[in-house]
Amino acid sequence: MLVLDGKEVSGKVRASLVPRIEAFKARNERPPHLTVVIVGDDKASHVYVRNKKIACEKVGMTSTIHSLPADITQNELNELLETLNQDDAVDGILVQFPLPAHLSSHEVLKTVSPEKDADGLTYTSLGYFFAGQPTVRPCTPEGVMTILKHFNINVEGMRAVVVGRSNIVGKPMAHMLTEANATVTLCHSKTKNLSEYTKQADLVVVAAGKARLLGKDDFKKDAVVIDVGMHGTGNNGKLCGDVRFEELQGWAKAATPVPGGVGPMTITTLLQNTCLLAEKRALR
Ligand code: NAP
């Protein structure tokens, strides 16, 4: 089985960003800048945010973290986002989800300027994306497409199943695979006999958010399996995905591990998006 090493792909893509960032710096007297907004003290979210900042700095970009108290109001959060929208030194804005229950991600996605939408999730960006127009694209599914391309896995004509239909992962993933000429089935929690679908697929992308949900018996021989899931405690306290990766050896043709598969590519796509947004704004 070919292990689809996301760290390897990430390294290559991040190295290709360095000269772009240098060129941007030479023209604009500063590197591209990503601002990350995090609300509350969820430990895992803080780790993700710190990793994003470190990743920015490693490729020569700068990054600021706005860490806000869990009881901040929607108005206060919106005001901060409006300030960041207006700040010429900020190229990308990312609000770390999930938010505390009293805050609305819908409000956030309406407030962040599409010109600074590093996550590719504002409704304007998604509108362009689903209409097939150039735009920043949602980081996680775009990262998956980059992994497939890197390992020369051509999905054209493949029967693909995506498990999960969130706006962040499942829906844009299904659209990207359709764009790449796969024939796509989108499954979700109300799908009856999920395994019947996944077992017929040449390619399965699993983004259900359920630790170790699928294993060898759910895939056909020589399937390509992409595991988007990320769980801190699903496998005796070890980080694991939605797939029982250890069962796939000798069965799947290729699969992403967790950790070290899709996760690093999500951050890498965020860096690419921020760089692109900075370059676009600088041209105006
Ligand atoms: P989400 O918003 O919770 O969506 C989960 C989706 O899976 C929903 O559409 C849900 O169906 C479906 N689902 C849940 N249980 C299912 C089951 N038993 N069978 C079939 N479908 C099922 O999650 P998300 O934001 O898309 O994230 C999914 C996973 O990816 C999470 O583990 C998350 O931590 C991880 N993630 C990883 C990265 C990364 O960089 N690696 C990035 C983003 C997310 P309904 O619509 O019917 O509820």
py3Dmol code that shows the C-alpha trace and the ligand (Angstrom):
import py3Dmol

protein = """\
ATOM      1  CA  MET A   1       0.000   0.000   0.000  1.00  0.00           C
ATOM      2  CA  LEU A   2       1.239   3.430  -0.897  1.00  0.00           C
ATOM      3  CA  VAL A   3       1.203   5.703   2.155  1.00  0.00           C
ATOM      4  CA  LEU A   4       0.122   9.149   0.994  1.00  0.00           C
ATOM      5  CA  ASP A   5       2.488  11.178   3.123  1.00  0.00           C
ATOM      6  CA  GLY A   6       1.012  14.650   3.588  1.00  0.00           C
ATOM      7  CA  LYS A   7       4.181  15.918   5.221  1.00  0.00           C
ATOM      8  CA  GLU A   8       6.175  15.092   2.076  1.00  0.00           C
ATOM      9  CA  VAL A   9       3.703  16.969  -0.151  1.00  0.00           C
ATOM     10  CA  SER A  10       3.551  19.835   2.325  1.00  0.00           C
ATOM     11  CA  GLY A  11       7.320  20.206   2.339  1.00  0.00           C
ATOM     12  CA  LYS A  12       7.379  20.488  -1.430  1.00  0.00           C
ATOM     13  CA  VAL A  13       4.531  23.002  -1.640  1.00  0.00           C
ATOM     14  CA  ARG A  14       5.847  25.106   1.251  1.00  0.00           C
ATOM     15  CA  ALA A  15       9.305  25.243  -0.360  1.00  0.00           C
ATOM     16  CA  SER A  16       7.685  26.526  -3.560  1.00  0.00           C
ATOM     17  CA  LEU A  17       6.019  29.328  -1.578  1.00  0.00           C
ATOM     18  CA  VAL A  18       9.301  30.704  -0.200  1.00  0.00           C
ATOM     19  CA  PRO A  19      10.446  32.476  -3.405  1.00  0.00           C
ATOM     20  CA  ARG A  20       6.927  33.887  -3.909  1.00  0.00           C
ATOM     21  CA  ILE A  21       7.017  35.304  -0.393  1.00  0.00           C
ATOM     22  CA  GLU A  22      10.505  36.722  -0.971  1.00  0.00           C
ATOM     23  CA  ALA A  23       9.306  38.406  -4.160  1.00  0.00           C
ATOM     24  CA  PHE A  24       6.269  39.825  -2.347  1.00  0.00           C
ATOM     25  CA  LYS A  25       8.528  41.152   0.412  1.00  0.00           C
ATOM     26  CA  ALA A  26      10.869  42.796  -2.075  1.00  0.00           C
ATOM     27  CA  ARG A  27       7.952  44.604  -3.760  1.00  0.00           C
ATOM     28  CA  ASN A  28       5.944  45.519  -0.650  1.00  0.00           C
ATOM     29  CA  GLU A  29       8.564  45.912   2.082  1.00  0.00           C
ATOM     30  CA  ARG A  30       6.791  43.363   4.262  1.00  0.00           C
ATOM     31  CA  PRO A  31       5.843  39.674   4.005  1.00  0.00           C
ATOM     32  CA  PRO A  32       2.247  38.450   3.623  1.00  0.00           C
ATOM     33  CA  HIS A  33       0.469  38.507   6.983  1.00  0.00           C
ATOM     34  CA  LEU A  34      -2.130  36.093   8.374  1.00  0.00           C
ATOM     35  CA  THR A  35      -4.283  37.014  11.370  1.00  0.00           C
ATOM     36  CA  VAL A  36      -5.908  34.187  13.291  1.00  0.00           C
ATOM     37  CA  VAL A  37      -8.809  34.841  15.641  1.00  0.00           C
ATOM     38  CA  ILE A  38      -9.586  32.291  18.323  1.00  0.00           C
ATOM     39  CA  VAL A  39     -12.360  32.529  20.914  1.00  0.00           C
ATOM     40  CA  GLY A  40     -12.282  30.651  24.211  1.00  0.00           C
ATOM     41  CA  ASP A  41      -9.753  28.207  25.607  1.00  0.00           C
ATOM     42  CA  ASP A  42     -10.369  24.924  23.799  1.00  0.00           C
ATOM     43  CA  LYS A  43      -6.972  23.227  24.043  1.00  0.00           C
ATOM     44  CA  ALA A  44      -7.025  21.436  20.676  1.00  0.00           C
ATOM     45  CA  SER A  45      -8.034  24.648  18.867  1.00  0.00           C
ATOM     46  CA  HIS A  46      -5.173  26.529  20.524  1.00  0.00           C
ATOM     47  CA  VAL A  47      -2.732  23.847  19.353  1.00  0.00           C
ATOM     48  CA  TYR A  48      -4.063  24.127  15.749  1.00  0.00           C
ATOM     49  CA  VAL A  49      -3.755  27.918  15.880  1.00  0.00           C
ATOM     50  CA  ARG A  50      -0.209  27.804  17.226  1.00  0.00           C
ATOM     51  CA  ASN A  51       0.752  25.330  14.483  1.00  0.00           C
ATOM     52  CA  LYS A  52      -0.628  27.721  11.865  1.00  0.00           C
ATOM     53  CA  LYS A  53       1.452  30.583  13.251  1.00  0.00           C
ATOM     54  CA  ILE A  54       4.602  28.456  13.307  1.00  0.00           C
ATOM     55  CA  ALA A  55       3.929  27.295   9.720  1.00  0.00           C
ATOM     56  CA  CYS A  56       3.574  30.927   8.577  1.00  0.00           C
ATOM     57  CA  GLU A  57       6.837  31.911  10.165  1.00  0.00           C
ATOM     58  CA  LYS A  58       8.718  28.938   8.712  1.00  0.00           C
ATOM     59  CA  VAL A  59       7.935  30.031   5.151  1.00  0.00           C
ATOM     60  CA  GLY A  60       8.753  33.679   5.894  1.00  0.00           C
ATOM     61  CA  MET A  61       5.249  35.057   6.395  1.00  0.00           C
ATOM     62  CA  THR A  62       4.132  36.791   9.589  1.00  0.00           C
ATOM     63  CA  SER A  63       1.139  35.930  11.732  1.00  0.00           C
ATOM     64  CA  THR A  64      -0.795  37.427  14.643  1.00  0.00           C
ATOM     65  CA  ILE A  65      -3.082  35.533  16.979  1.00  0.00           C
ATOM     66  CA  HIS A  66      -6.052  37.347  18.536  1.00  0.00           C
ATOM     67  CA  SER A  67      -7.044  35.203  21.504  1.00  0.00           C
ATOM     68  CA  LEU A  68     -10.448  36.351  22.738  1.00  0.00           C
ATOM     69  CA  PRO A  69     -12.308  35.429  25.948  1.00  0.00           C
ATOM     70  CA  ALA A  70     -15.091  32.839  25.644  1.00  0.00           C
ATOM     71  CA  ASP A  71     -17.713  35.401  26.742  1.00  0.00           C
ATOM     72  CA  ILE A  72     -17.019  37.928  23.990  1.00  0.00           C
ATOM     73  CA  THR A  73     -20.226  39.147  22.316  1.00  0.00           C
ATOM     74  CA  GLN A  74     -21.036  38.753  18.635  1.00  0.00           C
ATOM     75  CA  ASN A  75     -20.870  42.543  18.226  1.00  0.00           C
ATOM     76  CA  GLU A  76     -17.403  42.710  19.757  1.00  0.00           C
ATOM     77  CA  LEU A  77     -16.204  39.876  17.533  1.00  0.00           C
ATOM     78  CA  ASN A  78     -17.703  41.520  14.432  1.00  0.00           C
ATOM     79  CA  GLU A  79     -16.082  44.834  15.353  1.00  0.00           C
ATOM     80  CA  LEU A  80     -12.667  43.184  15.553  1.00  0.00           C
ATOM     81  CA  LEU A  81     -13.229  41.498  12.181  1.00  0.00           C
ATOM     82  CA  GLU A  82     -14.274  44.834  10.620  1.00  0.00           C
ATOM     83  CA  THR A  83     -11.077  46.418  11.988  1.00  0.00           C
ATOM     84  CA  LEU A  84      -8.993  43.607  10.496  1.00  0.00           C
ATOM     85  CA  ASN A  85     -10.872  43.950   7.184  1.00  0.00           C
ATOM     86  CA  GLN A  86      -9.776  47.618   7.062  1.00  0.00           C
ATOM     87  CA  ASP A  87      -6.186  47.017   8.225  1.00  0.00           C
ATOM     88  CA  ASP A  88      -3.927  47.263   5.196  1.00  0.00           C
ATOM     89  CA  ALA A  89      -1.199  45.217   6.903  1.00  0.00           C
ATOM     90  CA  VAL A  90      -3.486  42.155   7.184  1.00  0.00           C
ATOM     91  CA  ASP A  91      -3.725  39.914   4.106  1.00  0.00           C
ATOM     92  CA  GLY A  92      -5.543  36.880   5.479  1.00  0.00           C
ATOM     93  CA  ILE A  93      -8.076  36.458   8.281  1.00  0.00           C
ATOM     94  CA  LEU A  94      -8.964  33.089   9.735  1.00  0.00           C
ATOM     95  CA  VAL A  95     -11.478  32.551  12.521  1.00  0.00           C
ATOM     96  CA  GLN A  96     -10.847  29.225  14.218  1.00  0.00           C
ATOM     97  CA  PHE A  97     -14.007  27.078  14.392  1.00  0.00           C
ATOM     98  CA  PRO A  98     -15.854  25.789  16.336  1.00  0.00           C
ATOM     99  CA  LEU A  99     -16.964  28.948  18.140  1.00  0.00           C
ATOM    100  CA  PRO A 100     -18.650  28.945  21.576  1.00  0.00           C
ATOM    101  CA  ALA A 101     -22.382  28.217  21.202  1.00  0.00           C
ATOM    102  CA  HIS A 102     -23.555  31.821  21.699  1.00  0.00           C
ATOM    103  CA  LEU A 103     -21.561  32.991  18.654  1.00  0.00           C
ATOM    104  CA  SER A 104     -22.617  32.483  15.052  1.00  0.00           C
ATOM    105  CA  SER A 105     -20.223  31.164  12.408  1.00  0.00           C
ATOM    106  CA  HIS A 106     -22.759  32.446   9.863  1.00  0.00           C
ATOM    107  CA  GLU A 107     -22.220  36.013  11.169  1.00  0.00           C
ATOM    108  CA  VAL A 108     -18.458  35.524  11.009  1.00  0.00           C
ATOM    109  CA  LEU A 109     -18.555  34.261   7.430  1.00  0.00           C
ATOM    110  CA  LYS A 110     -20.702  37.241   6.439  1.00  0.00           C
ATOM    111  CA  THR A 111     -18.340  39.689   8.148  1.00  0.00           C
ATOM    112  CA  VAL A 112     -14.877  38.553   7.026  1.00  0.00           C
ATOM    113  CA  SER A 113     -13.968  40.350   3.803  1.00  0.00           C
ATOM    114  CA  PRO A 114     -13.750  37.892   0.872  1.00  0.00           C
ATOM    115  CA  GLU A 115     -10.545  39.734  -0.081  1.00  0.00           C
ATOM    116  CA  LYS A 116      -8.975  38.407   3.138  1.00  0.00           C
ATOM    117  CA  ASP A 117     -10.739  35.047   3.344  1.00  0.00           C
ATOM    118  CA  ALA A 118      -7.756  32.769   4.021  1.00  0.00           C
ATOM    119  CA  ASP A 119      -9.979  29.756   4.694  1.00  0.00           C
ATOM    120  CA  GLY A 120     -11.965  30.115   1.458  1.00  0.00           C
ATOM    121  CA  LEU A 121     -15.215  29.740   3.388  1.00  0.00           C
ATOM    122  CA  THR A 122     -17.009  33.092   3.095  1.00  0.00           C
ATOM    123  CA  TYR A 123     -20.166  32.881   1.035  1.00  0.00           C
ATOM    124  CA  THR A 124     -18.621  34.987  -1.713  1.00  0.00           C
ATOM    125  CA  SER A 125     -15.614  32.656  -2.002  1.00  0.00           C
ATOM    126  CA  LEU A 126     -17.852  29.573  -1.921  1.00  0.00           C
ATOM    127  CA  GLY A 127     -20.148  31.128  -4.544  1.00  0.00           C
ATOM    128  CA  TYR A 128     -17.232  31.683  -6.936  1.00  0.00           C
ATOM    129  CA  PHE A 129     -15.895  28.222  -6.118  1.00  0.00           C
ATOM    130  CA  PHE A 130     -19.151  26.376  -6.791  1.00  0.00           C
ATOM    131  CA  ALA A 131     -19.653  28.436  -9.957  1.00  0.00           C
ATOM    132  CA  GLY A 132     -16.252  27.255 -11.218  1.00  0.00           C
ATOM    133  CA  GLN A 133     -14.617  30.709 -11.045  1.00  0.00           C
ATOM    134  CA  PRO A 134     -11.084  31.408  -9.765  1.00  0.00           C
ATOM    135  CA  THR A 135     -10.996  32.093  -6.013  1.00  0.00           C
ATOM    136  CA  VAL A 136      -9.357  30.906  -2.810  1.00  0.00           C
ATOM    137  CA  ARG A 137     -10.635  27.389  -2.146  1.00  0.00           C
ATOM    138  CA  PRO A 138     -11.547  25.621   1.119  1.00  0.00           C
ATOM    139  CA  CYS A 139      -8.250  24.468   2.619  1.00  0.00           C
ATOM    140  CA  THR A 140      -8.906  20.855   3.606  1.00  0.00           C
ATOM    141  CA  PRO A 141     -10.423  19.521   0.357  1.00  0.00           C
ATOM    142  CA  GLU A 142      -7.961  21.552  -1.709  1.00  0.00           C
ATOM    143  CA  GLY A 143      -5.177  19.948   0.332  1.00  0.00           C
ATOM    144  CA  VAL A 144      -6.616  16.512  -0.501  1.00  0.00           C
ATOM    145  CA  MET A 145      -6.594  17.343  -4.222  1.00  0.00           C
ATOM    146  CA  THR A 146      -2.952  18.442  -3.933  1.00  0.00           C
ATOM    147  CA  ILE A 147      -2.046  15.120  -2.281  1.00  0.00           C
ATOM    148  CA  LEU A 148      -3.791  13.146  -5.058  1.00  0.00           C
ATOM    149  CA  LYS A 149      -2.012  15.172  -7.736  1.00  0.00           C
ATOM    150  CA  HIS A 150       1.381  14.806  -6.063  1.00  0.00           C
ATOM    151  CA  PHE A 151       1.057  11.018  -6.041  1.00  0.00           C
ATOM    152  CA  ASN A 152      -0.246  10.943  -9.645  1.00  0.00           C
ATOM    153  CA  ILE A 153      -3.642   9.614  -8.662  1.00  0.00           C
ATOM    154  CA  ASN A 154      -5.891  10.697 -11.510  1.00  0.00           C
ATOM    155  CA  VAL A 155      -9.491  10.573 -10.345  1.00  0.00           C
ATOM    156  CA  GLU A 156     -11.022  11.032 -13.806  1.00  0.00           C
ATOM    157  CA  GLY A 157     -13.569   8.285 -14.387  1.00  0.00           C
ATOM    158  CA  MET A 158     -13.239   6.987 -10.838  1.00  0.00           C
ATOM    159  CA  ARG A 159     -16.221   6.116  -8.722  1.00  0.00           C
ATOM    160  CA  ALA A 160     -15.714   8.304  -5.638  1.00  0.00           C
ATOM    161  CA  VAL A 161     -17.561   8.383  -2.326  1.00  0.00           C
ATOM    162  CA  VAL A 162     -17.279  11.282   0.110  1.00  0.00           C
ATOM    163  CA  VAL A 163     -18.480  10.530   3.642  1.00  0.00           C
ATOM    164  CA  GLY A 164     -19.629  13.772   5.309  1.00  0.00           C
ATOM    165  CA  ARG A 165     -21.390  16.823   3.878  1.00  0.00           C
ATOM    166  CA  SER A 166     -20.107  19.789   5.912  1.00  0.00           C
ATOM    167  CA  ASN A 167     -19.502  23.125   4.172  1.00  0.00           C
ATOM    168  CA  ILE A 168     -15.882  22.976   5.323  1.00  0.00           C
ATOM    169  CA  VAL A 169     -14.969  19.523   4.017  1.00  0.00           C
ATOM    170  CA  GLY A 170     -17.577  17.180   2.506  1.00  0.00           C
ATOM    171  CA  LYS A 171     -19.497  19.426   0.108  1.00  0.00           C
ATOM    172  CA  PRO A 172     -16.481  21.243  -1.370  1.00  0.00           C
ATOM    173  CA  MET A 173     -14.634  17.893  -1.549  1.00  0.00           C
ATOM    174  CA  ALA A 174     -17.460  16.380  -3.602  1.00  0.00           C
ATOM    175  CA  HIS A 175     -17.399  19.429  -5.887  1.00  0.00           C
ATOM    176  CA  MET A 176     -13.628  19.291  -6.402  1.00  0.00           C
ATOM    177  CA  LEU A 177     -13.756  15.592  -7.274  1.00  0.00           C
ATOM    178  CA  THR A 178     -16.603  16.311  -9.698  1.00  0.00           C
ATOM    179  CA  GLU A 179     -14.521  19.095 -11.282  1.00  0.00           C
ATOM    180  CA  ALA A 180     -11.746  16.514 -11.692  1.00  0.00           C
ATOM    181  CA  ASN A 181     -14.199  14.226 -13.533  1.00  0.00           C
ATOM    182  CA  ALA A 182     -14.805  11.593 -10.875  1.00  0.00           C
ATOM    183  CA  THR A 183     -18.365  10.330 -10.454  1.00  0.00           C
ATOM    184  CA  VAL A 184     -19.207  11.273  -6.906  1.00  0.00           C
ATOM    185  CA  THR A 185     -21.644   9.995  -4.294  1.00  0.00           C
ATOM    186  CA  LEU A 186     -22.014  12.096  -1.135  1.00  0.00           C
ATOM    187  CA  CYS A 187     -22.906  10.127   2.003  1.00  0.00           C
ATOM    188  CA  HIS A 188     -23.902  11.423   5.445  1.00  0.00           C
ATOM    189  CA  SER A 189     -25.334  10.336   8.780  1.00  0.00           C
ATOM    190  CA  LYS A 190     -28.712   9.475   7.239  1.00  0.00           C
ATOM    191  CA  THR A 191     -27.207   7.259   4.530  1.00  0.00           C
ATOM    192  CA  LYS A 192     -28.509   3.725   4.914  1.00  0.00           C
ATOM    193  CA  ASN A 193     -25.897   0.953   4.692  1.00  0.00           C
ATOM    194  CA  LEU A 194     -22.919   3.270   4.260  1.00  0.00           C
ATOM    195  CA  SER A 195     -20.642   0.325   3.627  1.00  0.00           C
ATOM    196  CA  GLU A 196     -22.589  -0.608   0.474  1.00  0.00           C
ATOM    197  CA  TYR A 197     -21.553   2.721  -1.030  1.00  0.00           C
ATOM    198  CA  THR A 198     -17.958   2.824   0.193  1.00  0.00           C
ATOM    199  CA  LYS A 199     -17.316  -0.759  -0.933  1.00  0.00           C
ATOM    200  CA  GLN A 200     -18.114   0.150  -4.527  1.00  0.00           C
ATOM    201  CA  ALA A 201     -15.788   3.135  -4.645  1.00  0.00           C
ATOM    202  CA  ASP A 202     -12.358   3.443  -6.272  1.00  0.00           C
ATOM    203  CA  LEU A 203     -11.736   6.435  -4.022  1.00  0.00           C
ATOM    204  CA  VAL A 204     -13.246   7.133  -0.597  1.00  0.00           C
ATOM    205  CA  VAL A 205     -12.767  10.410   1.289  1.00  0.00           C
ATOM    206  CA  VAL A 206     -13.881   9.977   4.892  1.00  0.00           C
ATOM    207  CA  ALA A 207     -14.836  13.154   6.782  1.00  0.00           C
ATOM    208  CA  ALA A 208     -17.506  11.970   9.203  1.00  0.00           C
ATOM    209  CA  GLY A 209     -15.804  13.107  12.402  1.00  0.00           C
ATOM    210  CA  LYS A 210     -16.285   9.636  13.959  1.00  0.00           C
ATOM    211  CA  ALA A 211     -13.135   8.021  15.295  1.00  0.00           C
ATOM    212  CA  ARG A 212     -12.151   4.761  13.534  1.00  0.00           C
ATOM    213  CA  LEU A 213     -15.568   4.474  11.827  1.00  0.00           C
ATOM    214  CA  LEU A 214     -14.414   2.526   8.756  1.00  0.00           C
ATOM    215  CA  GLY A 215     -11.954  -0.329   8.219  1.00  0.00           C
ATOM    216  CA  LYS A 216     -10.821  -2.894   5.650  1.00  0.00           C
ATOM    217  CA  ASP A 217     -14.271  -4.486   5.261  1.00  0.00           C
ATOM    218  CA  ASP A 218     -15.752  -1.156   4.180  1.00  0.00           C
ATOM    219  CA  PHE A 219     -13.466  -0.720   1.178  1.00  0.00           C
ATOM    220  CA  LYS A 220     -12.983  -2.677  -2.003  1.00  0.00           C
ATOM    221  CA  LYS A 221      -9.568  -4.146  -2.771  1.00  0.00           C
ATOM    222  CA  ASP A 222      -7.163  -1.546  -4.184  1.00  0.00           C
ATOM    223  CA  ALA A 223      -9.289   1.433  -3.215  1.00  0.00           C
ATOM    224  CA  VAL A 224      -7.672   4.791  -2.506  1.00  0.00           C
ATOM    225  CA  VAL A 225      -8.646   5.921   1.005  1.00  0.00           C
ATOM    226  CA  ILE A 226      -8.333   9.509   2.212  1.00  0.00           C
ATOM    227  CA  ASP A 227      -8.925  10.047   5.927  1.00  0.00           C
ATOM    228  CA  VAL A 228      -9.811  13.612   6.902  1.00  0.00           C
ATOM    229  CA  GLY A 229     -10.880  12.760  10.459  1.00  0.00           C
ATOM    230  CA  MET A 230      -8.845  13.932  13.401  1.00  0.00           C
ATOM    231  CA  HIS A 231      -9.436  12.729  16.941  1.00  0.00           C
ATOM    232  CA  GLY A 232      -7.225  13.206  19.969  1.00  0.00           C
ATOM    233  CA  THR A 233      -8.578  10.370  22.041  1.00  0.00           C
ATOM    234  CA  GLY A 234     -10.157   7.801  19.726  1.00  0.00           C
ATOM    235  CA  ASN A 235      -7.375   5.201  19.813  1.00  0.00           C
ATOM    236  CA  ASN A 236      -6.224   4.685  23.394  1.00  0.00           C
ATOM    237  CA  GLY A 237      -5.407   8.357  23.702  1.00  0.00           C
ATOM    238  CA  LYS A 238      -3.433   8.453  20.433  1.00  0.00           C
ATOM    239  CA  LEU A 239      -4.314  10.814  17.600  1.00  0.00           C
ATOM    240  CA  CYS A 240      -6.392   8.902  15.047  1.00  0.00           C
ATOM    241  CA  GLY A 241      -8.697   9.422  12.102  1.00  0.00           C
ATOM    242  CA  ASP A 242     -12.085   8.164  10.898  1.00  0.00           C
ATOM    243  CA  VAL A 243     -10.408   5.091   9.356  1.00  0.00           C
ATOM    244  CA  ARG A 244      -8.707   2.113  10.996  1.00  0.00           C
ATOM    245  CA  PHE A 245      -5.535   2.715   9.000  1.00  0.00           C
ATOM    246  CA  GLU A 246      -3.698  -0.362  10.304  1.00  0.00           C
ATOM    247  CA  GLU A 247      -6.268  -2.645   8.603  1.00  0.00           C
ATOM    248  CA  LEU A 248      -5.573  -1.231   5.143  1.00  0.00           C
ATOM    249  CA  GLN A 249      -2.062  -2.624   4.664  1.00  0.00           C
ATOM    250  CA  GLY A 250      -2.150  -5.221   1.869  1.00  0.00           C
ATOM    251  CA  TRP A 251      -5.703  -4.215   0.954  1.00  0.00           C
ATOM    252  CA  ALA A 252      -5.927  -0.574  -0.103  1.00  0.00           C
ATOM    253  CA  LYS A 253      -3.918   0.719  -3.040  1.00  0.00           C
ATOM    254  CA  ALA A 254      -3.087   3.959  -1.221  1.00  0.00           C
ATOM    255  CA  ALA A 255      -4.154   5.727   1.971  1.00  0.00           C
ATOM    256  CA  THR A 256      -3.416   8.803   4.062  1.00  0.00           C
ATOM    257  CA  PRO A 257      -2.204   8.245   7.644  1.00  0.00           C
ATOM    258  CA  VAL A 258      -3.393  10.188  10.682  1.00  0.00           C
ATOM    259  CA  PRO A 259      -1.398  12.075  11.788  1.00  0.00           C
ATOM    260  CA  GLY A 260       0.735  13.127   8.828  1.00  0.00           C
ATOM    261  CA  GLY A 261      -1.811  12.914   6.009  1.00  0.00           C
ATOM    262  CA  VAL A 262      -4.472  15.528   5.324  1.00  0.00           C
ATOM    263  CA  GLY A 263      -3.712  17.681   8.415  1.00  0.00           C
ATOM    264  CA  PRO A 264      -0.396  19.181   7.230  1.00  0.00           C
ATOM    265  CA  MET A 265      -1.906  19.880   3.810  1.00  0.00           C
ATOM    266  CA  THR A 266      -4.777  21.865   5.326  1.00  0.00           C
ATOM    267  CA  ILE A 267      -2.243  24.249   6.865  1.00  0.00           C
ATOM    268  CA  THR A 268      -0.194  24.347   3.675  1.00  0.00           C
ATOM    269  CA  THR A 269      -3.261  25.346   1.650  1.00  0.00           C
ATOM    270  CA  LEU A 270      -3.950  28.076   4.197  1.00  0.00           C
ATOM    271  CA  LEU A 271      -0.442  29.433   3.541  1.00  0.00           C
ATOM    272  CA  GLN A 272      -1.043  29.253  -0.228  1.00  0.00           C
ATOM    273  CA  ASN A 273      -4.366  31.080   0.127  1.00  0.00           C
ATOM    274  CA  THR A 274      -2.826  33.821   2.282  1.00  0.00           C
ATOM    275  CA  CYS A 275      -0.007  34.303  -0.198  1.00  0.00           C
ATOM    276  CA  LEU A 276      -2.481  34.489  -3.090  1.00  0.00           C
ATOM    277  CA  LEU A 277      -4.701  37.018  -1.286  1.00  0.00           C
ATOM    278  CA  ALA A 278      -1.669  39.185  -0.453  1.00  0.00           C
ATOM    279  CA  GLU A 279      -0.469  39.121  -4.073  1.00  0.00           C
ATOM    280  CA  LYS A 280      -3.953  39.967  -5.374  1.00  0.00           C
ATOM    281  CA  ARG A 281      -4.462  42.916  -3.025  1.00  0.00           C
ATOM    282  CA  ALA A 282      -0.999  44.264  -3.758  1.00  0.00           C
ATOM    283  CA  LEU A 283      -1.864  44.407  -7.469  1.00  0.00           C
ATOM    284  CA  ARG A 284      -4.848  46.715  -6.937  1.00  0.00           C
TER     285      ARG A 284
END
"""
ligand_1 = """\
48
NAP
P -18.913 17.953 10.778
O -19.272 19.364 10.449
O -19.240 17.392 12.095
O -19.570 17.029 9.649
C -19.538 15.633 9.738
C -20.305 15.053 8.580
O -20.235 13.645 8.652
C -21.783 15.417 8.566
O -22.189 15.698 7.251
C -22.463 14.146 9.102
O -23.757 13.911 8.533
C -21.530 13.069 8.617
N -21.554 11.902 9.486
C -21.484 11.847 10.834
N -21.541 10.579 11.263
C -21.657 9.805 10.174
C -21.785 8.394 9.973
N -21.780 7.542 10.995
N -21.894 7.945 8.711
C -21.890 8.810 7.662
N -21.767 10.157 7.791
C -21.664 10.635 9.035
O -17.346 17.713 10.585
P -16.272 18.385 9.582
O -15.965 19.770 10.013
O -16.657 18.127 8.180
O -14.999 17.474 9.948
C -15.016 16.079 9.783
C -13.786 15.482 10.432
O -12.643 16.018 9.819
C -13.609 15.820 11.925
O -12.988 14.702 12.549
C -12.667 16.990 11.928
O -11.912 17.072 13.115
C -11.796 16.629 10.770
N -11.147 17.760 10.119
C -9.837 17.604 9.863
C -9.167 18.580 9.186
C -7.742 18.343 8.883
O -7.039 19.291 8.589
N -7.281 17.100 8.904
C -9.815 19.752 8.790
C -11.183 19.871 9.039
C -11.845 18.851 9.706
P -25.012 14.895 8.760
O -24.802 16.031 7.815
O -26.168 14.062 8.380
O -24.987 15.304 10.192
"""
view = py3Dmol.view(width=600, height=400)
view.addModel(protein, "pdb")
view.setStyle({"model": 0}, {"cartoon": {"style": "trace"}})
view.addModel(ligand_1, "xyz")
view.setStyle({"model": 1}, {"stick": {}})
view.zoomTo()
view.show()
